Amino acid sequence: MTAYDDHHGPAPLDDAEEPSEHGMSRRQLLRHAGWFGGAVVLTVAGGEVISHVAGARDSTAEAATAPGGALRFVQVSDSHIGFQGPANTDVVGSFTEAIHQVNGLGFRPDFVMHSGDLTHLSTAGQFDQVRQMMTGLRTDRVFTVPGEHDSIGDAGRAYRQTFGKGTLGDGWYSFDTHGVHFVALVNTLSLEKLGHLGTAQIDFVRRDLAGLPSDTPVVVFSHIPLFAMYPKWGWSTDDALKVIALLRRFSSVTCLNGHVHQLFTKTEGNITFHSATTTAYPLPEPGRAPAPTPQVVPARQLKDALGIRTVDYRRGDQQLAIKDERLA
């Protein structure tokens, strides 16, 4: 599905290396394609844009471009294509609605990031279905990180065959655009109870961040939270503090995750963590149920629990401006 350059990231889905209208370095060609559920849109001032995803271009001129060379991107999460159950009897339909909502935001995102659990059972058919659905996105590039549901029984091999070409290790990577450094991590493979990054990936982050000035904005994607949201349910990453220590010297760090199927924000010093919602089904709030199992709500209320999030970020701002939009 994707082709990548020899640094850290993916080329477009059609394997072409097409420069953007502002130009693009090999460093910026970068990383990794996919799709997902609750959405995040960031706007970052200045810089260059990334190349396009084949089949996802809007051929019309009405797709608004970001003013002043700003970057806008969308995060969606936990589409769980292949799920069958009363919590959502049509995850394909709700994911399709999320795609339509992203396409109707009034501007064309420079890229979309899916933060994991693209599929429910990590079958080849489910991965192919997600890939096909993503081609309907009006965006220039699509990236992914895997969830634990994307690595059932094969340590993520089927996921990487579809979405991981050109990534490093078990699928991690980084890229730069518009003056912002992005890091995409994999913390869903060596699961005991909590998420886990591992020595090789932490060493990658150390090397990756080493040459960056401390005033570089950094955005980190992962599926499982990098903070201790609710360890009893596995909603944390056991060795995340080693990565957090590497991020402390930067003035602005934003960590975006999926997994928990609900909105949650936590700030620790210079680092703000945002958990995304889902396009599949809600999970209970921490401690409100015996386990994090899919929650059945009245059909008319389901779309209130699903949705996308738009986020604006401009260079010089200290906080992200977040707007959550439900599918309802």
N, C-alpha and C positions, 0 to 999 in steps of 0.2 A: 504493500500500500504506500509506503513512504520510501524515499531515498534520502540519504544524509550526506553531508560533506565530511571531510576527513578531520574535522575538529570535534564539535560536540553535538551537532544537530541535524534535523531532517531537511531535505529539499522538498519541493511540492509533491503532491500525490502522483503527478504524471511524470516524475523523475526529472523534470526540467529544472534548470537553475535560472530562473527568470528574475533579473534585477528589478527592484521597485523603481518607481519614478524618481525616488530620491537617491537611488544607489544602495548597494548592500555589500558588506564585506563577507568573506568566507566565515569569519567568526560569527556573523549575524545570520547566516543561512540556517543554522541550528536545528534543533531538536526533534520533535516527536509528535505523531498525529493521533487524534482520538476525539471522543465526544462524551458529553455527560449531562447532569441534571440540574441543580440549582445554579443560577448564573451570576457572575461578577463582571462588571465592566469597569475598567480602570482607564483614566485619561491622564497621560503623562506628557508634559510639555517637551518640545524639542526633539531633534534627532532624525533617524531614518525609519523606514518601514520595512517589513519583512516581505518575502516573496509570497506568491499566491498558492492556494490549494486548488488543484485542477478540479473543474466541475463545480466549484463553489463560488465562482465569480458572479457578480451581478452585472449583466451586460448593459444595463441601463445607467443613465447618468444621475438618477435621482438619489442614489445612495449617498447620504451626506458624508462628507469627509471632516475629520477633526480640525478645528480651527488652529491656526498658528503652528502646524506641524505636530500637534499633540497626538499621543497614542491612546487608543481606546481598545480594550479587549474584554472578552466575556469569559467568565468561569461558569461552567455548569457541572453538576455532579450526580452520581448515583442514579443512572438511568435504569440499571438492573434489567436490561433486555433479556427476556427469557423467564422472568418471574411469573409464576401463576399462583394466585391466591386471592382471598376475599379482600385483602388490603388494597389491591388495585387489580382489577380484572383486565386492564388494557394498558400495560406500561408502554407499549408501542404508541398508542394513541396519545398518552400524556407527554411522552418524549417528543412526538411530532408537534404537539402544541407548543412545547418549549422552544423548539426550533423556529416555529412560526413567530413566536414572541420575540426571539432574538432578531429575526429578520425584520421585524416591525418596530425596532427600537427608534427608528428615525435617523440612524447613522450606520455606517458599515464598519463593524469592528475590524481592527487590523489582524487580530487572531482570536481564536476560541481555545480555551483550555478545559479539558474534561478531567476532573480530579478523582476519577476512579470508580470502580464498580460499573464499568460500561455494560458488562453482562452479569447474569445471575449465576450461571453454571460454567462459564468459560469454555463453551463449545465452539467449534469452528463456525457453525452456522450462526450462532449468536454474534460472534465477532464480525462476521461478514455482514450481518444485518445492520449492526451499528455503523460499520464503515460505509455502507450504502446510504444510510440515513444522513450521515454527516455531509455527504456531498451536496445536500440541500441547503447547507449554511451559506449565507452570503457574507463571506469573510475571506481574507487573504491567506490565512494559515490556520491549521487545526493541530493542537498538541494534546497529549494525554499523559497521565500517570496511572499506574494500575491500582486497583483495589484488591482486597483479598478474594473477592468473588471472581476476579479475572485470573486467578492462579490456582484454581481447584485441581488438585491431582497431578499437576505437571510443573510446579514451581514457576509458573508464568511463561512457559515456553511458547504456548499457542498465542498468548497475548503479544509476546515480542516478535513472533513471526508476522503478525498483522500490523503492529504499531511501533515496534521497537528497532527497526533497522537503523543502524548508525548511532544508537545510543551506547553508553558505556556500561560495563558490568551487567547488572540485572535490569537495566533500563533507565538509569539516571542520566542527566544531562544538564547543560546550562546554556544560556544565550543572552545576548545583549541587544537592545534596541531602544531608541529614543532616550539614551542616557541612563537607562535602567538595566540592572543585571538580574536575570531570572535564573533560578535554580529549581529543577524538578527532581524530587527524591522518590525513592521506592522504599516504603517501610511496611510492606504487607507480605513479605515472603517467609521470613524466619520467625513466624509467630508462635510464641508459647501462649502468652495471654495478651501482652502488650505489643504494639508495633515495634519494629526493630530495624535499624539502619545498617549496622555492621561496620567493621573496621575499614574495609575497602572503600565503602561509600563515604565515610567520614573523612578518610584521607583524600578522596576526590574533592570534597567540599573545601578542605584546608588548602589544597593546591589551587583550586578554582578561585577562591577569594583572595589569595595571597597578594596579588598584584593590584587589587582594586583600591582606589583612594577611599578614605573613610566617609567622604560625603556622597558616595555613589548610592542611590536608592537601590535596595535589594528586595526582591519579591521571591518567596520560597513556596513552591507547591508541594503538597504531599496528600496522600489519601487519609491516613490516620492522623489525628492531631499531634503536633509536636509539643503540646503542653498537657499537663495532667488535668484533663477535663473531667474524667471519671474513670480512674484506673480499674475500679472493680469490674467494669464492663469491658475493659481493654481499650478504653478511649484515651490512650496516651501512648508514648513511644519511649521504651525503656532507656535508650541511650541518646535521646534527643538533646540532653544538656550539653553534650560534647559539641554538637552543632550550634546550639544557642550561644555557647561561649565564643565561638568563632564569629558570630554575628554581632556581638556586643559593641565592637568598635565602630560600627556603621551608624550614622545618624538617623537613618530611616529604614526600618525593616518591616515588611508585611508578610505574614505566613498565612496561606490560604489552604484549607483542607476540606475534605468531604467526610464520608463515613458515618457521621452521626445523624444525618437526615434532618437537621434542624439548625436554625440560626443561633450562633453564639459568638460573642466577642470578648476577648481578654487582652489587656495591655500590661506588659511587664517592661518598664523602662522604655527603651527605644524600640521595642518589638511589640507589634500588635498582631494578634491571632484572630482569624475570622473563619468560623465553620460555616459551610454552605448548606442550603437546603437541598432538596432532591426533586427529581421528576417522577419518582416511582411511588413511594409510600412513606408515611411518617413512622418514626420510632419514638418511644416514650422519652420524656425528659429524664435525666439521670436520677435514679433512685425512686422513680414513680411507678416502677413495675419490677417484677422479679428478674427480668432479663430484657435485653434490647431486641424484642421481636416485633415484626410488622404490626402496626396498629390499624384496626378496622374503625373507620369513622363513617358516618352517614355519607352516602354517595354525593349528596349536594355539598358536603363540606370538604371533600377530598382535595379539590383544587385550591382551597385555602391553605392547605398544608404543603403544597408544591409551588415551585416558582423559580424566578430568576432574581439576581441581584445586580444592580448597576452601581458602579463605583467610579468616581472621578478622582484623579490624582494629577496634580500639577506641580512641577518642580518648584520648590520653595515652601509648599504647604507642609504642615506637620501632621495633618490627619487626612485620611481618606474620607471623601463624602460618599456615603453609602445610601442607596435607595433600594429597598426590597420590593419586588413586584411579584404578586401571586399569579398563578395561572387562572384563578377564578375570573 
